[in-house]
Each structure stands twice: as C-alpha cells, then as structure tokens.
C-alpha cells in the first residue's frame, strides 16, 4: 500500500474544486510515470533505457511529478530536469494515445480536461520550485490511501527560470503550459549549413578601433569580465528572445552557453571597440552530432551597423574548415529578421522548428514587515 503523503491542487478557477491529487513520484511509481510521460505502454524498452541513464547520472529523474487516478496510477506526468544556468527544463505527458486508461479516466486523459489537469500539475510544480509551498509539512489528498510527503526545501535545486521546447503541432501541450503560467518566448527556427572544407571567404578587415580576440588568448579573469560585458551590452535593444533578459543573470546565461557541446575557449571570440568588450561569437563543437553549434552571436550598440556580424560569421566558417564536423547549426528567433537574413545570406537553411515557452521561477519577493510602523 502507498503510505507517503500527497497534496491536492487548489489552483483551479472553481473555489470548490479541490483538483487532482499531485505527487512527487517515488521508485514504486516511476516505471508507470515514465511510460505515461513517453507515451508508451508500461514495460516498453524506452522506459528502462531512461531509468538506466538516470542510474548512470546521465539524467536526473528526482523531479518527476504526477496526478493520480482513484487507483493511485499516474494520469498526467511532468518531469523537471536541471540545466546549467539555474534553468529547469520541463517535459509534459501528452494526451493518452496508447488506448490505455480506464473508462472513468477517459476525459482526464484526453481533450480539454486533460489540458486543464496538466496545467494544474505545472502550476503546482512551479509553486514548489519557487518555494511558495510549505514542503516541510505534509498535507493529505482527498484519497485516504494515497499519501506522499513532498520534498523538503533543502532537497530542491534553486532555479530562476523554467523552459520547454515544443513541436509547433503540439497545440494541446502548449495550451497546458500557458494555462499553467508559462509565457510564449519565441518561435525558433533551427538552421544549419555545411562547413566548408577550405576557407571560402577573405579574411575580414575590421574597422578602426575594432579588434577580435579569442577567449583562449586572454587571462581567465579578463576573459570572464569581457564575456560578461559583451553579453550584457549585446542585450541592449536585442531582437533575439528579448524576454529572456529579465529572467536570468548574465552569469547564468554564460554558464548555460558553456554547457553546450564541448567548450573550447579558442572557438569563443570577443569583439572589442576601443578596447571595450562590445560583442562576441561563441562556437562549440558537438562531435556526436557531427555539428558545431553557433551558441551565440551578438553585438552591443556601438558595434552595430558596421557589418561586424557578417565578418564574424565568415571568420568563424573559415576557422572550421579544418574540423571533422559536417554542420554549423544555430537556433534563431523567427521574429529576429536581421539575424535570419544574415544566416540565409550565408546559405543556412531551416531544418526544424520549435516553440519556446518560459516561466519565471524566482521566488516572489516577500512583503516588507511593517508591523513596527503601526500605531
């Protein structure tokens, strides 16, 4: 029998509706929850593969959450996985397409009711991650045999932002995320081009006062300061996912950038204008995918309008011709027309699209204590 504590969602619009029982999944429920998350039948090999990856520390399944039916089986499942830069990646189960589920659960598994229940699950998990719920004290759900203790606050990682990337066709999931408190960040186009086997462009000539230096050529402390300043300056008036700027610190963004592929400081370059860092080009190899990732390119206000973006990209492509990878790839906000035009002019072509959704996981600021000001 299940003897751990559960919580009951109360985030619905109807005050009298206590909502579904929501649990943080333990080992006994994990195979069923993962099968539901992956959209496969229990016992499918993909479930075992994911558990083996977790056992080898390749994946973290400690933040696996589910709503339960009357029999204590998962109905909808959310997985939160840590990502560098204090970012949480969210994965959510879709409508049940396996033909499973009992008749009483049919409405909960598919359609509008499923969309709402997933939204409640997301709301609950986000509240827990923001420390808005008192996890140290258990509360009972409406079903006396299905109880579960939520994690103590000390067990929870500290996140500042949650993110999910969906296929454009996943309209129901998108509705759940939006109802669950996420905002649409951007429609992303994933673009790539083949890496030339020999230098294809003349070496760039930089305007007066402009220089480009690799991170590897600088002392570590100077390189770190230059990268932080270059990134910060590049966010001024940016067209590249501008809503992200308010959700993460520049240091968090830098940690996230460094986590892509294999970090090589010789492939990261900083643009200086009159000896002040004003932009950067960050490339990282991903050998397993035969790809070099264009992690980021950005310029601050005083470096714009001089053709530096094109020059940096040509310099980067020339530098890659000696490498074994086949592709140079990037993700671009489709609303960023100048960036798309730059990539298209260099023969990048879109090969996939995703919808990026984000949620602020910073704890809400506490109200100031004004008791000492009263009467």
N, C-alpha and C positions, 0 to 999 in steps of 0.2 A: 504494500500500500504506500501511497505517497504521503509523506509526513513533513514536508517542508512548507514554508509559508508563501502565500500568493498575495497579489494585490489586485484590486478591482479598479479598472479605469473609470474615471468620473469626468472625462473630458468631452462627453457628448453634448449636443445642444439641448437635449431634453434633461432638465434637472432631475427628473425621476428615474432616468435610465442610468443604472449603475455601470453599464458597459461590460465588456468581456473580462474574464479573468486573464491576467497577464503574468507570465512567469519568466524568470531568467532560467534558461534551460540547463538542467543538470545532466550527468552522464547517462542516466536511465532513459531520458527523453531525446538525447542528442541524435541517434540514428533516425528517428521518426521526423524530428525537426529539420534535419539536413535534407532528408528526402523531399519534404514539403518545400523547402527553400529552392532546391534544384529542379523541382517539378518532375521527379521520377518516383517510381514505386520503392517502398522500403526494401532494402537488400540490394539495390542497384549498386554496381561496382563504383560508380562515381561518388557515392556516399562514403564508401570505405577509403577511396583514394583521398578524399578531403580530410577524413579523420587521421589517416597516416601522415598527411602533410602537416596537420596540427601537432601530431606527436613529435615530429622532427623539427618543430618550431618554424616551419615554413609559413604556417597560417596560425592566427590566434582566434580560437573559437570561444573564448571565455565570455564574450558579449553576444551570446545567442539568445534571443528573446522570442516568445511565442504567446499567442492567445490559445486558450484551451476550449474544447467542447465538453459536454457533460461526462464523457468517458475519460477525460484527462488527456486527450490526444491533441497534438498541435493542429490548429486551424490555419493560422497565418503566422509567418515567421519573419523576423528581422535579424540580420547579422551586422554587427558593427565591428569593423576591423581597423586597428590603428595604422595610421600612415604618417610618415615623417612630417615635421612642421606642425605638430599638435592638431592634425586633421583626422577626422573619423570618416571612414568610407562605409556607406550604408548599402546593404543589399536586402531586397524585399521579395517575398514569395508572390507569384502571380496568381491569377485565378486558377483553380484546380482544373487541369486539362487531362488528368490521368484516368478520370472516371471513378476515382475513389471517393470516400466520404459517404457517410450515412445520409438517408433522406432528410432527417431533421437539420443536417448541416448544409444542405444544398444551397440555400440562399446565402449563407455565410461564406461559402467557398467561391461563389461566382456572382458577378454583377454588382449593382450599386451597394448592396450590403457588404460585400467583400471590400469594396473601395473604402467605405467608411470604417470598417473594422481595422483595416491596415493603417488608416490614418490615426486611429486611436492608439494603436500599438506604437507608431512613430512618435506621437506626442508624449506618450509615457516614457519611452526610452530617452528622448531628448530631455525631459524633465529630470530623469535620474542622472544623466550625464552632466547637466548643469548644476547638480546638487540642489535642485528645488524640492526634492522629496526627502523625507527623513528615512533613509535606508537602514539606519541602525536599529529601528524598531519595526518588527514585523506587523503586518495587518492581514486580516483574514479576507479571503474572497468569499463569494456567496455560496460556494460549494464546500461543505464541511470536510471532505476527504482530500481536497486538492489545495494543499498549502505549501508555501515556499518562502524562505527568507531571502529578501533582496540583499545585494552586496553592501557591505559596509563602505562608507565613503573612502576609506583608505585603500580599498581594493580597486577603485575606479581610476583609470588614467585621466589626465587633465587634457581636455580638448578645447579648442577655441572655435572650431568650425566643423560642420558635418557636410559631406558631399556625396552625391550619387550621379552616376552617368547612365542614362537610359537610351535605348534604341528609340528613334522617332516614332515607331509604330506602337510603343508601349503606353498607349493613352490612359488606360486604367491605372497603371502604376503611377504615372505622372499625376493623375488626379489625387491618388492617395498621398503622395509626397506633398503636394500643395495644400491639401486639407490638413495634413499633419504638421504644417508650419514651415515647410521648405519654400524657397523662392526660386523662380527661374533665373539662372545666372546667364546662360548663353546657349545658343545652338552652335555646336562645334563641328567644323569640318576637319577631318584628318586627311592631310595631304602628304604626298611624297614624290620624289623624283629619283632617278638612278644617279648614283655617284659616278662622276666621270673617271675614266681610267688614266687620264692625263690632264694636266692643267688646261682648262678651257677658257680662262679669262686672263686678261692682262693684269699684272699686279696693281692693286689700287694705289692711287696717289691721293693722299689726304690733304685737305685744305690747310692753310697756315693756322698754326695753333692747335691742330688736331693730331693726336697720336693714339695708337692702338697697341696695348701691351698684354701679353699673356699673363694669367694669374701665376703661372709657374715662374715667371721672371721676377716676381716681386716678393719681398719678405712677407711671411704669413700675416703678420699684424696689419701691414699696409694693404695687402691684398683683401683681407676681410673688410677693412674700413672702406676701401674703394668699391667693393661689390655692394655693400650696404648702401653707400651713397648713390652709386649708379642705378641700382634698382629703385631706390626712393625717388630719385629725380625722374626716372622713366615713367613713374606712375602719375606724374602731373599731367592732367588732361588726356590720360590714356584712353584709347578706344578698345583695348584688349581686356575684356571682362572687368570693366571698371568697378563693379560692385564688390569684387574681391578685396579691394584696397582697404576697406573698413573692417574686414573680418580677421585679418592676420597681421602680425607684425612682420617687418621686413626680415627679421632674423628667422622667423618661422618659414617664410617663403624661401629663404636661402637654404634652409635645411631640407625643405621639400625638393628644391631643384637639385641639390647634391645627391639625393637618393635615387635619381633617375639613372638607370643603367650603371655603367662603371665610371665613377668620377675621375677625370683626368685634368688636372689644372693647366696642362699645356693646351687643352682644347677649349678653355674658357678665356675670353678676352674682354678687357675693359677699355672703353673709349674715354680718352681724356681730352677736354677742351681747356686750353690754357692751364694745364696741369691739374684740373679738377675733374674727378670722375663724373661722366655725364651719360653713360650708356654701356651696354655690354652685349656680347654674343656668347651664348653658352651652348656648347655641343657635348653630348655624352654618348659613347658607343654602347649599343645593346647587341653584343655578338650573337646571342642565341636567336635573335630575330633578324639577323643579317642587316641590322639597321643602325644608323647613327641618328640620335634624337636631337632635333633642334629644340632644346629645352626652353630657351627664351632668347628673344632679341628685343631690345628696347632702347630708346633714346630719350634723354631729357630735353627740355625746351630749347636750350642753347645749342643742341646738336642736330636739331631738325631742320629740314629744308635745304640740306647740303648734299643729298644723295648718299649719305653715310650708310643707310640701311642696305642699299644695293651693293655698295662697296664691301660691307661686312659679309654679306651673303656670298659674294663672288670669292672673297678671300677664304671663307670657310669651305666652299666647294673645292677650290684649288688645293687646300690643305688635306682634303680627304682622299684624293686620288690614289694615295699610296696605301690606303687601308683595304682590308678584305671585305668589309661590309658592302652590301649592294645598294641600300637605300638611304637617303636622307629624308626624314619624316618629321612632321610637326602637326600640332593641333592649332587651329585658328578660330577665333570668334567670327562667325559669319557676318556679324554686323561691322566688323573692322575692315571696311572696304580698302583702305590703303595697304594693309598687310596682305589681303587676298590678292590684290593686283600685283604686289611685289613678288609673291610666290608664283603666281601664274606667269609672270614675265620671265621667270627662271625655270619654266616648264614643270612646276609642281602640278600634280593632278589629285583631285579628291578621290579617296577610295573608301571612306566610311563617314558616317555622321553620328553624333551623339547629342543628347540633350543634357546639359549640366544643371543640376539643382543643388542649392546650398542652404544651410541653416546655421544661424549664429548659436554657438554652444557656450559662449562666455556667460558666466553666472550673472544674473540681473543684479545691478548694484543695490546694496542694502539701503533702505531708507535711513537717513540720519536720525540719531537718537536725540529727540528734542524734549525729553521729559524734564530736563533740568531748566527749560525755559518756561515751563508752565507755572502760573500763579504762584 
